[in-house]
Amino acid sequence: MENVGIAIPTYNGRQQLPNLLPYLRKTYPQLPILVVDSSSKDGTAQYARECGVKVEIIPQSDFNHGLTREFARKKLGTNIVVMMTQDAIPACDDLIQRLVKPILSGQAAVSYARQLPHLKAGFFESFPRDFSYSEKSYLRGIEDLKTYGSLTYFCSDSCAAWLNSALDAVGGFDSVLLGEDSVATARLLQKGFKIAYVAEALVRHSHAFSLLQEFKRYFDAGYERNRFRSLLFTEAGDEKQGSRYAATLFKRLITRNPAAIPYGFLHIASKYAGYLLGKNSRIVPQKFWKFLSSQPYYWSSKHFQKSSTK
């Protein structure tokens, strides 16, 4: 497995990285690993160095989901770059080999892993992973838009591999508040490349978000989906996928945990309200956006100033 590098953006990840870096360093001692740390205050950078990986430190205000990863992939300079997050826990012995196989075989330009919920995850933490990540691997191309709709462009940089020459061909990762993986995937597919979902490459990665956190994350998602609407929206937009998510969630609650149905309505409402407000953020004074967003620092950053003038 030659010319593969691993990039991991971090922020205050000292408690999470012991689940990731020792595994990567022991299992793949030959692979370059780069941690790009957003000026953590808990010793994240020091711990990463102690694990024998290279560390670059940036100001937190300079972090950008797209441009920080763009910096990392260029700094690594490998043919393939595996993007991971600090809270992704490998759940198979040959994670990277499985993940990059479709790229090495020439089938795809990007591939992403199957995400399992954490072992003690509750229903609302587990369901998004169960819904979005099936047990069967498959390839998707631009010709699959009618079948998958907006899901065609779905990808997650919590554990995904990218062919750098293909990223170069579409201009790399964009400056984004959220969703750099879907934007890059859409550009690749529209250029004729394919994306592979690798169900055999397993990581544990899930979040127990509060309703307010869900609202804020979906505000960010709605904002960026609207900004890239000409690229990401299909004829049905995101609504078809959202309706299927809600229907499946309630069907499962009815059979497994009917007492949680009221919370299920709040769960769906918080996501949908955040998404709609983000998608229609122009109706809200810009000074309030930072209070609605999961990344309040973004709205005063140089990245937002540049993106808002385009």
C-alpha positions as a Markdown table, in Angstrom:
| # | Residue | x | y | z |
|---|---|---|---|---|
| 1 | Met | 0.0 | 0.0 | 0.0 |
| 2 | Glu | 2.2 | 2.7 | -1.3 |
| 3 | Asn | 1.8 | 6.5 | -1.4 |
| 4 | Val | -1.1 | 6.7 | 1.0 |
| 5 | Gly | -1.3 | 9.4 | 3.7 |
| 6 | Ile | -3.7 | 10.1 | 6.6 |
| 7 | Ala | -4.9 | 13.5 | 7.6 |
| 8 | Ile | -6.7 | 14.2 | 10.9 |
| 9 | Pro | -8.0 | 17.7 | 11.9 |
| 10 | Thr | -8.2 | 18.0 | 15.7 |
| 11 | Tyr | -9.4 | 20.3 | 18.4 |
| 12 | Asn | -9.2 | 19.3 | 22.1 |
| 13 | Gly | -9.0 | 15.7 | 21.1 |
| 14 | Arg | -6.7 | 14.4 | 23.8 |
| 15 | Gln | -9.3 | 12.1 | 25.3 |
| 16 | Gln | -10.3 | 10.7 | 21.9 |
| 17 | Leu | -7.0 | 10.2 | 20.1 |
| 18 | Pro | -5.8 | 7.2 | 22.2 |
| 19 | Asn | -8.6 | 5.3 | 20.4 |
| 20 | Leu | -7.2 | 6.2 | 17.0 |
| 21 | Leu | -3.5 | 7.2 | 16.8 |
| 22 | Pro | -1.9 | 4.2 | 18.5 |
| 23 | Tyr | -3.9 | 1.9 | 16.2 |
| 24 | Leu | -2.8 | 3.8 | 13.1 |
| 25 | Arg | 0.8 | 4.1 | 14.2 |
| 26 | Lys | 1.1 | 0.4 | 15.1 |
| 27 | Thr | -0.9 | -1.0 | 12.1 |
| 28 | Tyr | 0.5 | 1.3 | 9.4 |
| 29 | Pro | 4.0 | 2.4 | 10.6 |
| 30 | Gln | 5.0 | 3.1 | 7.0 |
| 31 | Leu | 2.2 | 5.6 | 6.3 |
| 32 | Pro | 2.7 | 9.4 | 6.9 |
| 33 | Ile | 0.1 | 10.7 | 9.4 |
| 34 | Leu | -0.6 | 14.5 | 9.7 |
| 35 | Val | -2.5 | 16.0 | 12.5 |
| 36 | Val | -3.7 | 19.6 | 11.9 |
| 37 | Asp | -4.6 | 21.0 | 15.3 |
| 38 | Ser | -6.7 | 24.1 | 15.8 |
| 39 | Ser | -4.7 | 25.3 | 18.8 |
| 40 | Ser | -6.1 | 22.8 | 21.3 |
| 41 | Lys | -5.8 | 23.6 | 25.0 |
| 42 | Asp | -5.7 | 20.0 | 26.3 |
| 43 | Gly | -2.4 | 18.7 | 25.1 |
| 44 | Thr | -3.7 | 17.3 | 21.8 |
| 45 | Ala | -0.7 | 18.3 | 19.8 |
| 46 | Gln | 1.8 | 17.1 | 22.4 |
| 47 | Tyr | 0.1 | 13.7 | 22.6 |
| 48 | Ala | 0.1 | 13.4 | 18.8 |
| 49 | Arg | 3.8 | 14.1 | 18.6 |
| 50 | Glu | 4.4 | 11.5 | 21.3 |
| 51 | Cys | 2.6 | 9.0 | 19.1 |
| 52 | Gly | 5.1 | 9.7 | 16.4 |
| 53 | Val | 2.9 | 11.7 | 13.9 |
| 54 | Lys | 3.6 | 15.0 | 12.3 |
| 55 | Val | 1.7 | 18.0 | 13.7 |
| 56 | Glu | 0.8 | 21.3 | 12.2 |
| 57 | Ile | -0.9 | 23.9 | 14.5 |
| 58 | Ile | -3.3 | 26.6 | 13.2 |
| 59 | Pro | -5.3 | 29.2 | 15.0 |
| 60 | Gln | -8.8 | 28.0 | 15.8 |
| 61 | Ser | -10.3 | 30.9 | 13.9 |
| 62 | Asp | -8.4 | 29.7 | 10.8 |
| 63 | Phe | -10.1 | 26.3 | 10.9 |
| 64 | Asn | -12.3 | 25.6 | 7.9 |
| 65 | His | -13.8 | 22.2 | 7.1 |
| 66 | Gly | -12.7 | 22.4 | 3.5 |
| 67 | Leu | -9.5 | 24.5 | 3.4 |
| 68 | Thr | -8.0 | 22.9 | 6.5 |
| 69 | Arg | -8.3 | 19.5 | 4.7 |
| 70 | Glu | -7.0 | 21.1 | 1.5 |
| 71 | Phe | -3.9 | 22.3 | 3.4 |
| 72 | Ala | -3.4 | 18.8 | 4.9 |
| 73 | Arg | -3.7 | 16.9 | 1.6 |
| 74 | Lys | -1.2 | 19.2 | -0.1 |
| 75 | Lys | 1.1 | 19.0 | 2.9 |
| 76 | Leu | 1.1 | 15.2 | 2.8 |
| 77 | Gly | 1.6 | 15.1 | -1.0 |
| 78 | Thr | 0.6 | 11.4 | -1.3 |
| 79 | Asn | -1.3 | 9.9 | -4.2 |
| 80 | Ile | -4.2 | 9.0 | -1.9 |
| 81 | Val | -5.2 | 10.8 | 1.3 |
| 82 | Val | -7.4 | 9.3 | 3.9 |
| 83 | Met | -9.3 | 11.9 | 5.9 |
| 84 | Met | -10.3 | 10.9 | 9.4 |
| 85 | Thr | -11.7 | 12.7 | 12.4 |
| 86 | Gln | -10.3 | 12.5 | 16.0 |
| 87 | Asp | -13.4 | 10.7 | 17.2 |
| 88 | Ala | -13.4 | 7.9 | 14.6 |
| 89 | Ile | -12.5 | 4.5 | 16.2 |
| 90 | Pro | -11.3 | 1.8 | 13.8 |
| 91 | Ala | -13.4 | -1.3 | 14.1 |
| 92 | Cys | -11.5 | -3.7 | 11.8 |
| 93 | Asp | -7.9 | -4.7 | 11.5 |
| 94 | Asp | -7.3 | -3.7 | 8.0 |
| 95 | Leu | -9.3 | -0.5 | 7.8 |
| 96 | Ile | -7.1 | 1.5 | 5.4 |
| 97 | Gln | -6.5 | -1.4 | 3.0 |
| 98 | Arg | -10.2 | -2.0 | 2.6 |
| 99 | Leu | -11.0 | 1.7 | 2.3 |
| 100 | Val | -8.5 | 2.4 | -0.5 |
| 101 | Lys | -9.0 | -0.8 | -2.5 |
| 102 | Pro | -11.7 | 0.8 | -4.9 |
| 103 | Ile | -9.3 | 3.6 | -5.6 |
| 104 | Leu | -6.2 | 1.5 | -6.1 |
| 105 | Ser | -8.3 | -0.8 | -8.5 |
| 106 | Gly | -9.4 | 2.3 | -10.5 |
| 107 | Gln | -13.1 | 1.9 | -9.7 |
| 108 | Ala | -13.5 | 5.1 | -7.8 |
| 109 | Ala | -11.9 | 8.5 | -7.0 |
| 110 | Val | -13.3 | 8.6 | -3.5 |
| 111 | Ser | -14.4 | 5.9 | -1.1 |
| 112 | Tyr | -15.9 | 6.1 | 2.4 |
| 113 | Ala | -16.2 | 3.7 | 5.3 |
| 114 | Arg | -19.2 | 2.3 | 7.1 |
| 115 | Gln | -19.8 | 4.1 | 10.4 |
| 116 | Leu | -21.2 | 2.1 | 13.3 |
| 117 | Pro | -22.6 | 3.7 | 16.4 |
| 118 | His | -20.5 | 3.6 | 19.6 |
| 119 | Leu | -21.1 | 0.4 | 21.7 |
| 120 | Lys | -23.1 | 2.2 | 24.4 |
| 121 | Ala | -25.0 | 4.5 | 22.0 |
| 122 | Gly | -28.7 | 5.2 | 22.6 |
| 123 | Phe | -31.4 | 5.0 | 19.9 |
| 124 | Phe | -31.1 | 8.6 | 18.7 |
| 125 | Glu | -27.4 | 8.3 | 18.5 |
| 126 | Ser | -27.5 | 5.0 | 16.7 |
| 127 | Phe | -30.3 | 5.5 | 14.3 |
| 128 | Pro | -28.6 | 8.0 | 11.9 |
| 129 | Arg | -25.7 | 5.5 | 11.5 |
| 130 | Asp | -28.1 | 2.6 | 10.9 |
| 131 | Phe | -30.1 | 4.6 | 8.4 |
| 132 | Ser | -27.2 | 6.0 | 6.4 |
| 133 | Tyr | -24.7 | 3.1 | 6.3 |
| 134 | Ser | -26.0 | -0.2 | 4.9 |
| 135 | Glu | -24.3 | -3.6 | 5.1 |
| 136 | Lys | -23.7 | -3.7 | 1.4 |
| 137 | Ser | -20.9 | -2.0 | -0.6 |
| 138 | Tyr | -21.7 | -0.2 | -3.9 |
| 139 | Leu | -20.5 | 2.3 | -6.4 |
| 140 | Arg | -22.3 | 5.4 | -7.4 |
| 141 | Gly | -21.9 | 7.7 | -10.4 |
| 142 | Ile | -23.7 | 10.7 | -11.9 |
| 143 | Glu | -26.0 | 8.3 | -13.8 |
| 144 | Asp | -27.4 | 7.2 | -10.4 |
| 145 | Leu | -29.0 | 10.6 | -9.6 |
| 146 | Lys | -32.5 | 9.4 | -10.5 |
| 147 | Thr | -32.1 | 6.4 | -8.2 |
| 148 | Tyr | -30.4 | 8.0 | -5.2 |
| 149 | Gly | -31.3 | 11.7 | -5.5 |
| 150 | Ser | -29.2 | 13.9 | -3.2 |
| 151 | Leu | -27.8 | 10.8 | -1.5 |
| 152 | Thr | -25.7 | 10.3 | -4.7 |
| 153 | Tyr | -23.3 | 12.8 | -3.4 |
| 154 | Phe | -23.2 | 11.6 | 0.2 |
| 155 | Cys | -19.8 | 11.0 | 1.7 |
| 156 | Ser | -18.2 | 11.5 | 5.2 |
| 157 | Asp | -14.7 | 12.7 | 5.9 |
| 158 | Ser | -14.9 | 11.0 | 9.3 |
| 159 | Cys | -13.3 | 8.2 | 7.3 |
| 160 | Ala | -12.9 | 8.6 | 3.6 |
| 161 | Ala | -10.1 | 8.2 | 1.0 |
| 162 | Trp | -9.5 | 10.5 | -1.9 |
| 163 | Leu | -7.5 | 10.3 | -5.0 |
| 164 | Asn | -5.5 | 13.5 | -5.0 |
| 165 | Ser | -5.1 | 13.8 | -8.8 |
| 166 | Ala | -8.9 | 13.6 | -9.1 |
| 167 | Leu | -9.3 | 16.3 | -6.4 |
| 168 | Asp | -6.8 | 18.4 | -8.3 |
| 169 | Ala | -8.9 | 18.1 | -11.4 |
| 170 | Val | -11.9 | 19.7 | -9.6 |
| 171 | Gly | -10.0 | 22.3 | -7.7 |
| 172 | Gly | -9.7 | 20.5 | -4.4 |
| 173 | Phe | -11.8 | 21.1 | -1.3 |
| 174 | Asp | -13.9 | 24.3 | -1.2 |
| 175 | Ser | -14.0 | 26.8 | 1.6 |
| 176 | Val | -17.1 | 25.6 | 3.5 |
| 177 | Leu | -18.8 | 25.9 | 6.9 |
| 178 | Leu | -19.8 | 22.2 | 6.6 |
| 179 | Gly | -20.1 | 19.5 | 4.0 |
| 180 | Glu | -16.8 | 19.7 | 2.1 |
| 181 | Asp | -17.0 | 16.0 | 1.4 |
| 182 | Ser | -20.3 | 16.2 | -0.4 |
| 183 | Val | -19.3 | 19.2 | -2.3 |
| 184 | Ala | -16.1 | 17.6 | -3.5 |
| 185 | Thr | -17.9 | 14.3 | -4.3 |
| 186 | Ala | -20.5 | 16.2 | -6.4 |
| 187 | Arg | -17.7 | 17.9 | -8.4 |
| 188 | Leu | -16.0 | 14.6 | -8.9 |
| 189 | Leu | -19.1 | 12.7 | -10.1 |
| 190 | Gln | -20.0 | 15.5 | -12.5 |
| 191 | Lys | -16.6 | 15.1 | -14.0 |
| 192 | Gly | -17.3 | 11.4 | -14.6 |
| 193 | Phe | -15.5 | 9.9 | -11.5 |
| 194 | Lys | -17.2 | 7.5 | -9.2 |
| 195 | Ile | -17.6 | 7.1 | -5.4 |
| 196 | Ala | -17.4 | 3.8 | -3.6 |
| 197 | Tyr | -19.2 | 3.0 | -0.3 |
| 198 | Val | -17.0 | 0.3 | 1.4 |
| 199 | Ala | -19.2 | -1.4 | 4.0 |
| 200 | Glu | -16.3 | -3.7 | 5.0 |
| 201 | Ala | -14.2 | -0.7 | 6.1 |
| 202 | Leu | -15.6 | -0.2 | 9.6 |
| 203 | Val | -15.3 | 2.7 | 12.1 |
| 204 | Arg | -17.3 | 3.6 | 15.2 |
| 205 | His | -18.4 | 7.2 | 15.0 |
| 206 | Ser | -21.6 | 8.6 | 16.4 |
| 207 | His | -22.7 | 11.6 | 18.5 |
| 208 | Ala | -25.2 | 12.1 | 21.3 |
| 209 | Phe | -26.3 | 15.6 | 20.3 |
| 210 | Ser | -28.9 | 17.6 | 22.2 |
| 211 | Leu | -31.8 | 19.1 | 20.4 |
| 212 | Leu | -30.1 | 22.5 | 20.3 |
| 213 | Gln | -26.9 | 21.0 | 18.9 |
| 214 | Glu | -29.0 | 19.2 | 16.2 |
| 215 | Phe | -30.6 | 22.5 | 15.3 |
| 216 | Lys | -27.3 | 24.3 | 15.1 |
| 217 | Arg | -25.7 | 21.6 | 13.0 |
| 218 | Tyr | -28.6 | 21.6 | 10.6 |
| 219 | Phe | -28.6 | 25.4 | 10.4 |
| 220 | Asp | -25.0 | 25.0 | 9.1 |
| 221 | Ala | -26.0 | 22.2 | 6.7 |
| 222 | Gly | -28.9 | 24.2 | 5.3 |
| 223 | Tyr | -26.8 | 27.3 | 4.9 |
| 224 | Glu | -24.2 | 25.4 | 2.8 |
| 225 | Arg | -26.7 | 23.3 | 0.9 |
| 226 | Asn | -28.3 | 26.5 | -0.2 |
| 227 | Arg | -24.9 | 28.1 | -1.1 |
| 228 | Phe | -24.1 | 25.1 | -3.3 |
| 229 | Arg | -27.7 | 24.5 | -4.4 |
| 230 | Ser | -26.8 | 24.5 | -8.1 |
| 231 | Leu | -24.3 | 21.8 | -7.5 |
| 232 | Leu | -26.0 | 19.6 | -4.8 |
| 233 | Phe | -29.7 | 19.9 | -5.3 |
| 234 | Thr | -31.5 | 17.3 | -7.4 |
| 235 | Glu | -35.0 | 17.6 | -8.7 |
| 236 | Ala | -36.4 | 16.5 | -5.3 |
| 237 | Gly | -33.8 | 18.5 | -3.3 |
| 238 | Asp | -33.2 | 17.1 | 0.1 |
| 239 | Glu | -36.8 | 16.7 | 1.1 |
| 240 | Lys | -37.2 | 13.2 | -0.3 |
| 241 | Gln | -34.3 | 11.9 | 1.8 |
| 242 | Gly | -35.5 | 13.8 | 4.8 |
| 243 | Ser | -39.0 | 12.3 | 4.6 |
| 244 | Arg | -37.6 | 8.8 | 4.3 |
| 245 | Tyr | -35.4 | 9.4 | 7.3 |
| 246 | Ala | -38.4 | 10.6 | 9.4 |
| 247 | Ala | -40.7 | 7.7 | 8.2 |
| 248 | Thr | -38.1 | 5.1 | 9.0 |
| 249 | Leu | -37.3 | 6.6 | 12.4 |
| 250 | Phe | -40.9 | 6.6 | 13.5 |
| 251 | Lys | -41.5 | 3.1 | 12.1 |
| 252 | Arg | -38.6 | 1.8 | 14.2 |
| 253 | Leu | -39.7 | 3.8 | 17.3 |
| 254 | Ile | -43.2 | 2.3 | 17.1 |
| 255 | Thr | -41.9 | -1.3 | 17.2 |
| 256 | Arg | -38.9 | -0.8 | 19.5 |
| 257 | Asn | -39.4 | 2.2 | 21.8 |
| 258 | Pro | -42.9 | 3.8 | 21.6 |
| 259 | Ala | -42.3 | 5.8 | 24.7 |
| 260 | Ala | -39.7 | 7.8 | 22.9 |
| 261 | Ile | -42.0 | 8.9 | 20.0 |
| 262 | Pro | -42.7 | 12.4 | 21.5 |
| 263 | Tyr | -38.9 | 13.0 | 21.7 |
| 264 | Gly | -38.7 | 11.7 | 18.1 |
| 265 | Phe | -41.0 | 14.5 | 17.0 |
| 266 | Leu | -38.7 | 17.0 | 18.7 |
| 267 | His | -35.6 | 15.3 | 17.2 |
| 268 | Ile | -37.0 | 15.7 | 13.7 |
| 269 | Ala | -38.4 | 19.2 | 14.3 |
| 270 | Ser | -35.1 | 20.5 | 15.6 |
| 271 | Lys | -33.2 | 19.2 | 12.5 |
| 272 | Tyr | -35.8 | 20.4 | 10.0 |
| 273 | Ala | -36.2 | 23.8 | 11.6 |
| 274 | Gly | -32.4 | 24.4 | 11.7 |
| 275 | Tyr | -32.1 | 23.2 | 8.1 |
| 276 | Leu | -35.0 | 25.5 | 6.8 |
| 277 | Leu | -33.6 | 28.5 | 8.7 |
| 278 | Gly | -30.1 | 27.8 | 7.3 |
| 279 | Lys | -31.4 | 27.3 | 3.8 |
| 280 | Asn | -33.3 | 30.6 | 4.1 |
| 281 | Ser | -30.8 | 32.5 | 6.3 |
| 282 | Arg | -31.2 | 35.6 | 4.1 |
| 283 | Ile | -34.4 | 36.4 | 6.0 |
| 284 | Val | -32.4 | 36.5 | 9.3 |
| 285 | Pro | -30.1 | 39.5 | 10.0 |
| 286 | Gln | -26.5 | 38.3 | 9.5 |
| 287 | Lys | -25.5 | 39.4 | 13.0 |
| 288 | Phe | -27.6 | 36.5 | 14.4 |
| 289 | Trp | -26.1 | 33.8 | 12.3 |
| 290 | Lys | -23.3 | 33.0 | 14.8 |
| 291 | Phe | -25.9 | 32.3 | 17.5 |
| 292 | Leu | -27.8 | 29.9 | 15.2 |
| 293 | Ser | -24.6 | 28.1 | 14.1 |
| 294 | Ser | -22.5 | 25.3 | 15.6 |
| 295 | Gln | -19.4 | 27.3 | 14.6 |
| 296 | Pro | -19.9 | 30.8 | 15.9 |
| 297 | Tyr | -16.3 | 31.8 | 15.2 |
| 298 | Tyr | -16.7 | 31.0 | 11.5 |
| 299 | Trp | -18.9 | 34.1 | 10.8 |
| 300 | Ser | -16.1 | 36.5 | 11.7 |
| 301 | Ser | -13.4 | 34.5 | 10.0 |
| 302 | Lys | -11.5 | 35.4 | 6.8 |
| 303 | His | -13.0 | 32.3 | 5.2 |
| 304 | Phe | -16.5 | 33.6 | 5.6 |
| 305 | Gln | -15.6 | 37.1 | 4.4 |
| 306 | Lys | -14.1 | 35.6 | 1.2 |
| 307 | Ser | -17.0 | 33.2 | 0.6 |
| 308 | Ser | -19.6 | 35.8 | 1.1 |
| 309 | Thr | -18.2 | 38.0 | -1.6 |
| 310 | Lys | -18.4 | 35.3 | -4.3 |
